[in-house]
Structures are given as structure tokens and as C-alpha cells.
Amino acid sequence: MSDPALESTRRRLTARQADTVERLGRAAVELLARDGFAALTVRRVAAEAGVGAATAYTYFSSKEHLVAEVFWRRLAGSPHVDHESDDPVARVIDVLGHISLLVADEPEFAGAVTTALLGKDPDVEVLRLRIGRDIRDRLASALGPQTDPDVIDTLEMLYSGVLVRAGMGYVSYDEIARRLERSARLILG
């Protein structure tokens, strides 16, 4: 896979463009923490990052696209979990926990990711597919090559469902890892 810092939904980035996208992403997370998703706009993010609004819109079509891109970059830039256990259930729990910890300390960002990934923006669709493929690959690696694809589908639905429940306020983001572990154990035996 290529360096996620130099990839964008829309085009390959130069180092300078990648720096601009990184600044916009940091500003978005800061604004989310301070003011929430409803108050987030690409224009506000651009102003916070010291970037022109027109420049920001060349990289991001919407606030949903921006938030989804920040999450994708975190996921793609995070190392795959080193599987130290011979137990496939433990390996899956490690993968699910690792992914959920990418947002666990930032509830506003985590909720924004859930909302953004449910959006209809075509750029978000591209990222949703990339994110789903990455998570599926990590789960498949944890379970091994002989795993029934339906088991992986079920685990993907588990992860997605927990994020939606957390986004709706039914469970805290701190609780996600524990819920994922219990549910994965039920699914995998």
C-alpha cells in the first residue's frame, strides 16, 4: 500500500499538499472537540488551519468527506496488530480493540466519524469502501486463510453496529472495546 499521507480520495498529493491536508485534519479534530459536528464546516476548518476555503474545498467536498478522510488516514497509518497469540479469538479481539482505540479518547470525533461514514457524498463512499476493506483484511489476517467469509462479515457488522450504537449515545466509546470483546467471543465460540 502507498503512503496514506500522500494519498487523497481525489488525487495523489505532493509533500506540500499532504501537509495542508494534515493541517486541515488536525484543525477539524480540534473544532470537533470544541464545538461538535453540527458546528463544523469546511470553511471553519480552513480558517482554523490558516488555509483558504477554496483550497480546502479542492481537497474535501464536504465536512463528512473531511472527517472520513481523517479517520481513514488514522486507520491506514496505524500498524497492523502483531498477533502474539495462537488463539484466533484473541487475535480478533486485538484487531477490533486496536481499531476502536483510534477514536476512543475523542468522543466528538468518533461520533462525527459514524455520522460521516453514513453520508451519501461520493468521496465518502470511496473512503467507506477503503475503510471497510482495510478492516476486513485485518480481521481475515487475524482469523487465518481458512475462515468462513460469513464469520468475517458478521464481525464487520459487529464493529459497525457498535460504532453506530456509540454514536447514538447507547454506549460510551470507552465501553466499546469491552462490548466488542464479549460479542466477538460469542460469535467465535
PyMOL commands that place a pseudoatom at each C-alpha (Angstrom):
pseudoatom trace, name=CA, resn=MET, resi=1, chain=A, elem=C, hetatm=0, pos=[0.000, 0.000, 0.000]
pseudoatom trace, name=CA, resn=SER, resi=2, chain=A, elem=C, hetatm=0, pos=[1.211, 3.512, -0.694]
pseudoatom trace, name=CA, resn=ASP, resi=3, chain=A, elem=C, hetatm=0, pos=[1.848, 6.090, 1.999]
pseudoatom trace, name=CA, resn=PRO, resi=4, chain=A, elem=C, hetatm=0, pos=[-1.570, 7.279, 3.269]
pseudoatom trace, name=CA, resn=ALA, resi=5, chain=A, elem=C, hetatm=0, pos=[-0.149, 10.754, 3.930]
pseudoatom trace, name=CA, resn=LEU, resi=6, chain=A, elem=C, hetatm=0, pos=[0.375, 11.208, 0.190]
pseudoatom trace, name=CA, resn=GLU, resi=7, chain=A, elem=C, hetatm=0, pos=[-2.942, 9.714, -0.860]
pseudoatom trace, name=CA, resn=SER, resi=8, chain=A, elem=C, hetatm=0, pos=[-6.213, 11.544, -1.065]
pseudoatom trace, name=CA, resn=THR, resi=9, chain=A, elem=C, hetatm=0, pos=[-9.650, 10.483, -2.140]
pseudoatom trace, name=CA, resn=ARG, resi=10, chain=A, elem=C, hetatm=0, pos=[-9.354, 12.773, -5.121]
pseudoatom trace, name=CA, resn=ARG, resi=11, chain=A, elem=C, hetatm=0, pos=[-5.694, 12.573, -6.190]
pseudoatom trace, name=CA, resn=ARG, resi=12, chain=A, elem=C, hetatm=0, pos=[-2.114, 11.820, -5.258]
pseudoatom trace, name=CA, resn=LEU, resi=13, chain=A, elem=C, hetatm=0, pos=[-0.610, 14.603, -3.138]
pseudoatom trace, name=CA, resn=THR, resi=14, chain=A, elem=C, hetatm=0, pos=[2.743, 16.329, -3.166]
pseudoatom trace, name=CA, resn=ALA, resi=15, chain=A, elem=C, hetatm=0, pos=[4.501, 16.674, 0.188]
pseudoatom trace, name=CA, resn=ARG, resi=16, chain=A, elem=C, hetatm=0, pos=[3.288, 20.268, 0.490]
pseudoatom trace, name=CA, resn=GLN, resi=17, chain=A, elem=C, hetatm=0, pos=[-0.305, 19.297, -0.321]
pseudoatom trace, name=CA, resn=ALA, resi=18, chain=A, elem=C, hetatm=0, pos=[-0.101, 16.421, 2.166]
pseudoatom trace, name=CA, resn=ASP, resi=19, chain=A, elem=C, hetatm=0, pos=[0.994, 18.909, 4.832]
pseudoatom trace, name=CA, resn=THR, resi=20, chain=A, elem=C, hetatm=0, pos=[-2.021, 21.111, 4.026]
pseudoatom trace, name=CA, resn=VAL, resi=21, chain=A, elem=C, hetatm=0, pos=[-4.367, 18.122, 4.268]
pseudoatom trace, name=CA, resn=GLU, resi=22, chain=A, elem=C, hetatm=0, pos=[-2.760, 17.139, 7.580]
pseudoatom trace, name=CA, resn=ARG, resi=23, chain=A, elem=C, hetatm=0, pos=[-3.242, 20.683, 8.965]
pseudoatom trace, name=CA, resn=LEU, resi=24, chain=A, elem=C, hetatm=0, pos=[-6.868, 20.648, 7.857]
pseudoatom trace, name=CA, resn=GLY, resi=25, chain=A, elem=C, hetatm=0, pos=[-7.382, 17.293, 9.552]
pseudoatom trace, name=CA, resn=ARG, resi=26, chain=A, elem=C, hetatm=0, pos=[-5.861, 18.463, 12.840]
pseudoatom trace, name=CA, resn=ALA, resi=27, chain=A, elem=C, hetatm=0, pos=[-7.977, 21.616, 12.740]
pseudoatom trace, name=CA, resn=ALA, resi=28, chain=A, elem=C, hetatm=0, pos=[-11.124, 19.563, 12.097]
pseudoatom trace, name=CA, resn=VAL, resi=29, chain=A, elem=C, hetatm=0, pos=[-10.466, 17.328, 15.112]
pseudoatom trace, name=CA, resn=GLU, resi=30, chain=A, elem=C, hetatm=0, pos=[-9.798, 20.382, 17.302]
pseudoatom trace, name=CA, resn=LEU, resi=31, chain=A, elem=C, hetatm=0, pos=[-13.003, 22.090, 16.141]
pseudoatom trace, name=CA, resn=LEU, resi=32, chain=A, elem=C, hetatm=0, pos=[-14.999, 18.887, 16.691]
pseudoatom trace, name=CA, resn=ALA, resi=33, chain=A, elem=C, hetatm=0, pos=[-13.710, 18.594, 20.254]
pseudoatom trace, name=CA, resn=ARG, resi=34, chain=A, elem=C, hetatm=0, pos=[-14.522, 22.221, 20.952]
pseudoatom trace, name=CA, resn=ASP, resi=35, chain=A, elem=C, hetatm=0, pos=[-17.781, 22.821, 19.081]
pseudoatom trace, name=CA, resn=GLY, resi=36, chain=A, elem=C, hetatm=0, pos=[-19.182, 19.456, 17.888]
pseudoatom trace, name=CA, resn=PHE, resi=37, chain=A, elem=C, hetatm=0, pos=[-20.091, 18.100, 14.462]
pseudoatom trace, name=CA, resn=ALA, resi=38, chain=A, elem=C, hetatm=0, pos=[-23.122, 20.340, 13.908]
pseudoatom trace, name=CA, resn=ALA, resi=39, chain=A, elem=C, hetatm=0, pos=[-20.913, 23.456, 14.051]
pseudoatom trace, name=CA, resn=LEU, resi=40, chain=A, elem=C, hetatm=0, pos=[-18.204, 22.010, 11.812]
pseudoatom trace, name=CA, resn=THR, resi=41, chain=A, elem=C, hetatm=0, pos=[-17.863, 23.413, 8.298]
pseudoatom trace, name=CA, resn=VAL, resi=42, chain=A, elem=C, hetatm=0, pos=[-15.084, 23.133, 5.751]
pseudoatom trace, name=CA, resn=ARG, resi=43, chain=A, elem=C, hetatm=0, pos=[-14.803, 26.939, 5.821]
pseudoatom trace, name=CA, resn=ARG, resi=44, chain=A, elem=C, hetatm=0, pos=[-14.308, 27.000, 9.616]
pseudoatom trace, name=CA, resn=VAL, resi=45, chain=A, elem=C, hetatm=0, pos=[-11.739, 24.228, 9.394]
pseudoatom trace, name=CA, resn=ALA, resi=46, chain=A, elem=C, hetatm=0, pos=[-9.891, 26.121, 6.681]
pseudoatom trace, name=CA, resn=ALA, resi=47, chain=A, elem=C, hetatm=0, pos=[-9.830, 29.301, 8.781]
pseudoatom trace, name=CA, resn=GLU, resi=48, chain=A, elem=C, hetatm=0, pos=[-8.620, 27.363, 11.838]
pseudoatom trace, name=CA, resn=ALA, resi=49, chain=A, elem=C, hetatm=0, pos=[-5.841, 25.757, 9.769]
pseudoatom trace, name=CA, resn=GLY, resi=50, chain=A, elem=C, hetatm=0, pos=[-4.812, 29.030, 8.134]
pseudoatom trace, name=CA, resn=VAL, resi=51, chain=A, elem=C, hetatm=0, pos=[-5.801, 27.764, 4.686]
pseudoatom trace, name=CA, resn=GLY, resi=52, chain=A, elem=C, hetatm=0, pos=[-8.065, 29.435, 2.158]
pseudoatom trace, name=CA, resn=ALA, resi=53, chain=A, elem=C, hetatm=0, pos=[-11.565, 27.994, 1.915]
pseudoatom trace, name=CA, resn=ALA, resi=54, chain=A, elem=C, hetatm=0, pos=[-11.172, 27.412, -1.822]
pseudoatom trace, name=CA, resn=THR, resi=55, chain=A, elem=C, hetatm=0, pos=[-8.004, 25.429, -1.158]
pseudoatom trace, name=CA, resn=ALA, resi=56, chain=A, elem=C, hetatm=0, pos=[-9.768, 23.327, 1.477]
pseudoatom trace, name=CA, resn=TYR, resi=57, chain=A, elem=C, hetatm=0, pos=[-12.586, 22.578, -0.963]
pseudoatom trace, name=CA, resn=THR, resi=58, chain=A, elem=C, hetatm=0, pos=[-10.077, 21.317, -3.536]
pseudoatom trace, name=CA, resn=TYR, resi=59, chain=A, elem=C, hetatm=0, pos=[-9.300, 18.511, -1.074]
pseudoatom trace, name=CA, resn=PHE, resi=60, chain=A, elem=C, hetatm=0, pos=[-12.663, 17.945, 0.629]
pseudoatom trace, name=CA, resn=SER, resi=61, chain=A, elem=C, hetatm=0, pos=[-16.112, 18.084, -0.900]
pseudoatom trace, name=CA, resn=SER, resi=62, chain=A, elem=C, hetatm=0, pos=[-17.906, 18.259, 2.461]
pseudoatom trace, name=CA, resn=LYS, resi=63, chain=A, elem=C, hetatm=0, pos=[-17.378, 18.093, 6.196]
pseudoatom trace, name=CA, resn=GLU, resi=64, chain=A, elem=C, hetatm=0, pos=[-18.349, 14.417, 6.032]
pseudoatom trace, name=CA, resn=HIS, resi=65, chain=A, elem=C, hetatm=0, pos=[-15.603, 13.827, 3.475]
pseudoatom trace, name=CA, resn=LEU, resi=66, chain=A, elem=C, hetatm=0, pos=[-13.093, 15.649, 5.683]
pseudoatom trace, name=CA, resn=VAL, resi=67, chain=A, elem=C, hetatm=0, pos=[-13.969, 13.634, 8.806]
pseudoatom trace, name=CA, resn=ALA, resi=68, chain=A, elem=C, hetatm=0, pos=[-13.987, 10.330, 6.913]
pseudoatom trace, name=CA, resn=GLU, resi=69, chain=A, elem=C, hetatm=0, pos=[-10.592, 11.185, 5.408]
pseudoatom trace, name=CA, resn=VAL, resi=70, chain=A, elem=C, hetatm=0, pos=[-9.100, 11.913, 8.847]
pseudoatom trace, name=CA, resn=PHE, resi=71, chain=A, elem=C, hetatm=0, pos=[-10.328, 8.541, 10.123]
pseudoatom trace, name=CA, resn=TRP, resi=72, chain=A, elem=C, hetatm=0, pos=[-9.072, 6.739, 7.012]
pseudoatom trace, name=CA, resn=ARG, resi=73, chain=A, elem=C, hetatm=0, pos=[-5.632, 8.287, 7.444]
pseudoatom trace, name=CA, resn=ARG, resi=74, chain=A, elem=C, hetatm=0, pos=[-5.506, 7.196, 11.083]
pseudoatom trace, name=CA, resn=LEU, resi=75, chain=A, elem=C, hetatm=0, pos=[-6.557, 3.663, 10.207]
pseudoatom trace, name=CA, resn=ALA, resi=76, chain=A, elem=C, hetatm=0, pos=[-4.265, 3.331, 7.202]
pseudoatom trace, name=CA, resn=GLY, resi=77, chain=A, elem=C, hetatm=0, pos=[-1.351, 4.827, 9.121]
pseudoatom trace, name=CA, resn=SER, resi=78, chain=A, elem=C, hetatm=0, pos=[-1.790, 2.552, 12.127]
pseudoatom trace, name=CA, resn=PRO, resi=79, chain=A, elem=C, hetatm=0, pos=[0.265, -0.602, 12.135]
pseudoatom trace, name=CA, resn=HIS, resi=80, chain=A, elem=C, hetatm=0, pos=[-1.437, -3.946, 11.860]
pseudoatom trace, name=CA, resn=VAL, resi=81, chain=A, elem=C, hetatm=0, pos=[-1.642, -5.682, 15.215]
pseudoatom trace, name=CA, resn=ASP, resi=82, chain=A, elem=C, hetatm=0, pos=[1.184, -8.112, 15.898]
pseudoatom trace, name=CA, resn=HIS, resi=83, chain=A, elem=C, hetatm=0, pos=[-0.565, -11.379, 16.641]
pseudoatom trace, name=CA, resn=GLU, resi=84, chain=A, elem=C, hetatm=0, pos=[1.241, -12.825, 19.631]
pseudoatom trace, name=CA, resn=SER, resi=85, chain=A, elem=C, hetatm=0, pos=[-1.461, -15.350, 20.466]
pseudoatom trace, name=CA, resn=ASP, resi=86, chain=A, elem=C, hetatm=0, pos=[-2.205, -18.687, 18.831]
pseudoatom trace, name=CA, resn=ASP, resi=87, chain=A, elem=C, hetatm=0, pos=[-5.871, -18.137, 19.707]
pseudoatom trace, name=CA, resn=PRO, resi=88, chain=A, elem=C, hetatm=0, pos=[-7.810, -16.647, 16.744]
pseudoatom trace, name=CA, resn=VAL, resi=89, chain=A, elem=C, hetatm=0, pos=[-10.418, -15.182, 19.134]
pseudoatom trace, name=CA, resn=ALA, resi=90, chain=A, elem=C, hetatm=0, pos=[-7.700, -13.270, 21.000]
pseudoatom trace, name=CA, resn=ARG, resi=91, chain=A, elem=C, hetatm=0, pos=[-6.277, -12.050, 17.689]
pseudoatom trace, name=CA, resn=VAL, resi=92, chain=A, elem=C, hetatm=0, pos=[-9.684, -10.782, 16.515]
pseudoatom trace, name=CA, resn=ILE, resi=93, chain=A, elem=C, hetatm=0, pos=[-10.239, -9.048, 19.852]
pseudoatom trace, name=CA, resn=ASP, resi=94, chain=A, elem=C, hetatm=0, pos=[-6.842, -7.377, 19.463]
pseudoatom trace, name=CA, resn=VAL, resi=95, chain=A, elem=C, hetatm=0, pos=[-7.773, -6.142, 15.972]
pseudoatom trace, name=CA, resn=LEU, resi=96, chain=A, elem=C, hetatm=0, pos=[-11.212, -4.843, 16.989]
pseudoatom trace, name=CA, resn=GLY, resi=97, chain=A, elem=C, hetatm=0, pos=[-9.814, -3.205, 20.109]
pseudoatom trace, name=CA, resn=HIS, resi=98, chain=A, elem=C, hetatm=0, pos=[-6.994, -1.576, 18.168]
pseudoatom trace, name=CA, resn=ILE, resi=99, chain=A, elem=C, hetatm=0, pos=[-9.410, -0.093, 15.620]
pseudoatom trace, name=CA, resn=SER, resi=100, chain=A, elem=C, hetatm=0, pos=[-11.841, 1.161, 18.259]
pseudoatom trace, name=CA, resn=LEU, resi=101, chain=A, elem=C, hetatm=0, pos=[-8.979, 2.807, 20.189]
pseudoatom trace, name=CA, resn=LEU, resi=102, chain=A, elem=C, hetatm=0, pos=[-8.260, 5.019, 17.157]
pseudoatom trace, name=CA, resn=VAL, resi=103, chain=A, elem=C, hetatm=0, pos=[-11.205, 7.183, 18.296]
pseudoatom trace, name=CA, resn=ALA, resi=104, chain=A, elem=C, hetatm=0, pos=[-11.947, 6.110, 21.887]
pseudoatom trace, name=CA, resn=ASP, resi=105, chain=A, elem=C, hetatm=0, pos=[-10.352, 9.164, 23.520]
pseudoatom trace, name=CA, resn=GLU, resi=106, chain=A, elem=C, hetatm=0, pos=[-12.200, 11.600, 21.243]
pseudoatom trace, name=CA, resn=PRO, resi=107, chain=A, elem=C, hetatm=0, pos=[-15.960, 11.050, 21.553]
pseudoatom trace, name=CA, resn=GLU, resi=108, chain=A, elem=C, hetatm=0, pos=[-16.867, 14.056, 19.382]
pseudoatom trace, name=CA, resn=PHE, resi=109, chain=A, elem=C, hetatm=0, pos=[-14.569, 12.848, 16.617]
pseudoatom trace, name=CA, resn=ALA, resi=110, chain=A, elem=C, hetatm=0, pos=[-15.822, 9.266, 16.977]
pseudoatom trace, name=CA, resn=GLY, resi=111, chain=A, elem=C, hetatm=0, pos=[-19.444, 10.379, 16.682]
pseudoatom trace, name=CA, resn=ALA, resi=112, chain=A, elem=C, hetatm=0, pos=[-18.552, 12.529, 13.688]
pseudoatom trace, name=CA, resn=VAL, resi=113, chain=A, elem=C, hetatm=0, pos=[-16.873, 9.546, 12.009]
pseudoatom trace, name=CA, resn=THR, resi=114, chain=A, elem=C, hetatm=0, pos=[-20.029, 7.474, 12.445]
pseudoatom trace, name=CA, resn=THR, resi=115, chain=A, elem=C, hetatm=0, pos=[-22.192, 10.266, 11.037]
pseudoatom trace, name=CA, resn=ALA, resi=116, chain=A, elem=C, hetatm=0, pos=[-19.793, 10.997, 8.194]
pseudoatom trace, name=CA, resn=LEU, resi=117, chain=A, elem=C, hetatm=0, pos=[-19.497, 7.376, 7.081]
pseudoatom trace, name=CA, resn=LEU, resi=118, chain=A, elem=C, hetatm=0, pos=[-23.281, 7.117, 6.829]
pseudoatom trace, name=CA, resn=GLY, resi=119, chain=A, elem=C, hetatm=0, pos=[-23.332, 10.054, 4.374]
pseudoatom trace, name=CA, resn=LYS, resi=120, chain=A, elem=C, hetatm=0, pos=[-24.117, 9.949, 0.669]
pseudoatom trace, name=CA, resn=ASP, resi=121, chain=A, elem=C, hetatm=0, pos=[-21.144, 12.025, -0.530]
pseudoatom trace, name=CA, resn=PRO, resi=122, chain=A, elem=C, hetatm=0, pos=[-19.402, 10.116, -3.390]
pseudoatom trace, name=CA, resn=ASP, resi=123, chain=A, elem=C, hetatm=0, pos=[-15.993, 10.860, -1.845]
pseudoatom trace, name=CA, resn=VAL, resi=124, chain=A, elem=C, hetatm=0, pos=[-17.210, 9.370, 1.442]
pseudoatom trace, name=CA, resn=GLU, resi=125, chain=A, elem=C, hetatm=0, pos=[-18.345, 6.278, -0.467]
pseudoatom trace, name=CA, resn=VAL, resi=126, chain=A, elem=C, hetatm=0, pos=[-14.783, 5.790, -1.746]
pseudoatom trace, name=CA, resn=LEU, resi=127, chain=A, elem=C, hetatm=0, pos=[-13.436, 6.114, 1.801]
pseudoatom trace, name=CA, resn=ARG, resi=128, chain=A, elem=C, hetatm=0, pos=[-16.140, 3.877, 3.260]
pseudoatom trace, name=CA, resn=LEU, resi=129, chain=A, elem=C, hetatm=0, pos=[-15.043, 1.143, 0.840]
pseudoatom trace, name=CA, resn=ARG, resi=130, chain=A, elem=C, hetatm=0, pos=[-11.350, 1.666, 1.675]
pseudoatom trace, name=CA, resn=ILE, resi=131, chain=A, elem=C, hetatm=0, pos=[-12.036, 1.587, 5.410]
pseudoatom trace, name=CA, resn=GLY, resi=132, chain=A, elem=C, hetatm=0, pos=[-14.223, -1.496, 5.099]
pseudoatom trace, name=CA, resn=ARG, resi=133, chain=A, elem=C, hetatm=0, pos=[-11.618, -3.290, 3.003]
pseudoatom trace, name=CA, resn=ASP, resi=134, chain=A, elem=C, hetatm=0, pos=[-8.859, -2.454, 5.483]
pseudoatom trace, name=CA, resn=ILE, resi=135, chain=A, elem=C, hetatm=0, pos=[-10.876, -3.667, 8.470]
pseudoatom trace, name=CA, resn=ARG, resi=136, chain=A, elem=C, hetatm=0, pos=[-11.887, -6.818, 6.591]
pseudoatom trace, name=CA, resn=ASP, resi=137, chain=A, elem=C, hetatm=0, pos=[-8.240, -7.525, 5.700]
pseudoatom trace, name=CA, resn=ARG, resi=138, chain=A, elem=C, hetatm=0, pos=[-7.185, -7.088, 9.328]
pseudoatom trace, name=CA, resn=LEU, resi=139, chain=A, elem=C, hetatm=0, pos=[-9.906, -9.450, 10.534]
pseudoatom trace, name=CA, resn=ALA, resi=140, chain=A, elem=C, hetatm=0, pos=[-9.100, -12.012, 7.848]
pseudoatom trace, name=CA, resn=SER, resi=141, chain=A, elem=C, hetatm=0, pos=[-5.426, -11.881, 8.792]
pseudoatom trace, name=CA, resn=ALA, resi=142, chain=A, elem=C, hetatm=0, pos=[-6.299, -12.422, 12.462]
pseudoatom trace, name=CA, resn=LEU, resi=143, chain=A, elem=C, hetatm=0, pos=[-8.518, -15.416, 11.692]
pseudoatom trace, name=CA, resn=GLY, resi=144, chain=A, elem=C, hetatm=0, pos=[-6.390, -17.088, 9.060]
pseudoatom trace, name=CA, resn=PRO, resi=145, chain=A, elem=C, hetatm=0, pos=[-6.937, -18.150, 5.454]
pseudoatom trace, name=CA, resn=GLN, resi=146, chain=A, elem=C, hetatm=0, pos=[-9.428, -20.971, 6.111]
pseudoatom trace, name=CA, resn=THR, resi=147, chain=A, elem=C, hetatm=0, pos=[-12.015, -18.732, 7.777]
pseudoatom trace, name=CA, resn=ASP, resi=148, chain=A, elem=C, hetatm=0, pos=[-15.607, -18.775, 6.563]
pseudoatom trace, name=CA, resn=PRO, resi=149, chain=A, elem=C, hetatm=0, pos=[-16.277, -15.393, 4.869]
pseudoatom trace, name=CA, resn=ASP, resi=150, chain=A, elem=C, hetatm=0, pos=[-19.628, -15.230, 6.707]
pseudoatom trace, name=CA, resn=VAL, resi=151, chain=A, elem=C, hetatm=0, pos=[-17.748, -15.085, 10.017]
pseudoatom trace, name=CA, resn=ILE, resi=152, chain=A, elem=C, hetatm=0, pos=[-15.764, -12.095, 8.784]
pseudoatom trace, name=CA, resn=ASP, resi=153, chain=A, elem=C, hetatm=0, pos=[-18.982, -10.436, 7.552]
pseudoatom trace, name=CA, resn=THR, resi=154, chain=A, elem=C, hetatm=0, pos=[-20.530, -10.968, 10.982]
pseudoatom trace, name=CA, resn=LEU, resi=155, chain=A, elem=C, hetatm=0, pos=[-17.530, -9.446, 12.733]
pseudoatom trace, name=CA, resn=GLU, resi=156, chain=A, elem=C, hetatm=0, pos=[-17.636, -6.455, 10.373]
pseudoatom trace, name=CA, resn=MET, resi=157, chain=A, elem=C, hetatm=0, pos=[-21.316, -5.952, 11.195]
pseudoatom trace, name=CA, resn=LEU, resi=158, chain=A, elem=C, hetatm=0, pos=[-20.484, -6.235, 14.890]
pseudoatom trace, name=CA, resn=TYR, resi=159, chain=A, elem=C, hetatm=0, pos=[-17.888, -3.466, 14.626]
pseudoatom trace, name=CA, resn=SER, resi=160, chain=A, elem=C, hetatm=0, pos=[-20.161, -1.225, 12.549]
pseudoatom trace, name=CA, resn=GLY, resi=161, chain=A, elem=C, hetatm=0, pos=[-23.086, -1.811, 14.878]
pseudoatom trace, name=CA, resn=VAL, resi=162, chain=A, elem=C, hetatm=0, pos=[-21.104, -0.935, 17.981]
pseudoatom trace, name=CA, resn=LEU, resi=163, chain=A, elem=C, hetatm=0, pos=[-19.919, 2.306, 16.381]
pseudoatom trace, name=CA, resn=VAL, resi=164, chain=A, elem=C, hetatm=0, pos=[-23.481, 3.252, 15.448]
pseudoatom trace, name=CA, resn=ARG, resi=165, chain=A, elem=C, hetatm=0, pos=[-24.715, 2.442, 18.958]
pseudoatom trace, name=CA, resn=ALA, resi=166, chain=A, elem=C, hetatm=0, pos=[-21.949, 4.559, 20.455]
pseudoatom trace, name=CA, resn=GLY, resi=167, chain=A, elem=C, hetatm=0, pos=[-22.726, 7.359, 18.006]
pseudoatom trace, name=CA, resn=MET, resi=168, chain=A, elem=C, hetatm=0, pos=[-26.356, 7.265, 19.120]
pseudoatom trace, name=CA, resn=GLY, resi=169, chain=A, elem=C, hetatm=0, pos=[-25.296, 7.503, 22.758]
pseudoatom trace, name=CA, resn=TYR, resi=170, chain=A, elem=C, hetatm=0, pos=[-26.375, 3.973, 23.795]
pseudoatom trace, name=CA, resn=VAL, resi=171, chain=A, elem=C, hetatm=0, pos=[-22.864, 3.011, 24.860]
pseudoatom trace, name=CA, resn=SER, resi=172, chain=A, elem=C, hetatm=0, pos=[-19.825, 5.113, 25.651]
pseudoatom trace, name=CA, resn=TYR, resi=173, chain=A, elem=C, hetatm=0, pos=[-16.779, 4.980, 23.447]
pseudoatom trace, name=CA, resn=ASP, resi=174, chain=A, elem=C, hetatm=0, pos=[-14.833, 3.782, 26.491]
pseudoatom trace, name=CA, resn=GLU, resi=175, chain=A, elem=C, hetatm=0, pos=[-17.171, 0.785, 26.678]
pseudoatom trace, name=CA, resn=ILE, resi=176, chain=A, elem=C, hetatm=0, pos=[-16.722, -0.178, 23.010]
pseudoatom trace, name=CA, resn=ALA, resi=177, chain=A, elem=C, hetatm=0, pos=[-13.646, -2.375, 23.481]
pseudoatom trace, name=CA, resn=ARG, resi=178, chain=A, elem=C, hetatm=0, pos=[-15.337, -4.400, 26.250]
pseudoatom trace, name=CA, resn=ARG, resi=179, chain=A, elem=C, hetatm=0, pos=[-18.508, -4.840, 24.215]
pseudoatom trace, name=CA, resn=LEU, resi=180, chain=A, elem=C, hetatm=0, pos=[-16.541, -5.852, 21.144]
pseudoatom trace, name=CA, resn=GLU, resi=181, chain=A, elem=C, hetatm=0, pos=[-14.621, -8.453, 23.116]
pseudoatom trace, name=CA, resn=ARG, resi=182, chain=A, elem=C, hetatm=0, pos=[-17.750, -10.027, 24.651]
pseudoatom trace, name=CA, resn=SER, resi=183, chain=A, elem=C, hetatm=0, pos=[-19.552, -10.100, 21.320]
pseudoatom trace, name=CA, resn=ALA, resi=184, chain=A, elem=C, hetatm=0, pos=[-16.560, -11.476, 19.395]
pseudoatom trace, name=CA, resn=ARG, resi=185, chain=A, elem=C, hetatm=0, pos=[-16.262, -14.281, 21.948]
pseudoatom trace, name=CA, resn=LEU, resi=186, chain=A, elem=C, hetatm=0, pos=[-19.940, -15.127, 21.464]
pseudoatom trace, name=CA, resn=ILE, resi=187, chain=A, elem=C, hetatm=0, pos=[-19.567, -15.182, 17.673]
pseudoatom trace, name=CA, resn=LEU, resi=188, chain=A, elem=C, hetatm=0, pos=[-16.311, -17.150, 17.586]
pseudoatom trace, name=CA, resn=GLY, resi=189, chain=A, elem=C, hetatm=0, pos=[-17.007, -19.506, 20.495]
for i in range(1, 189): cmd.bond("trace and resi %d" % i, "trace and resi %d" % (i + 1))
show_as sticks, trace
zoom trace
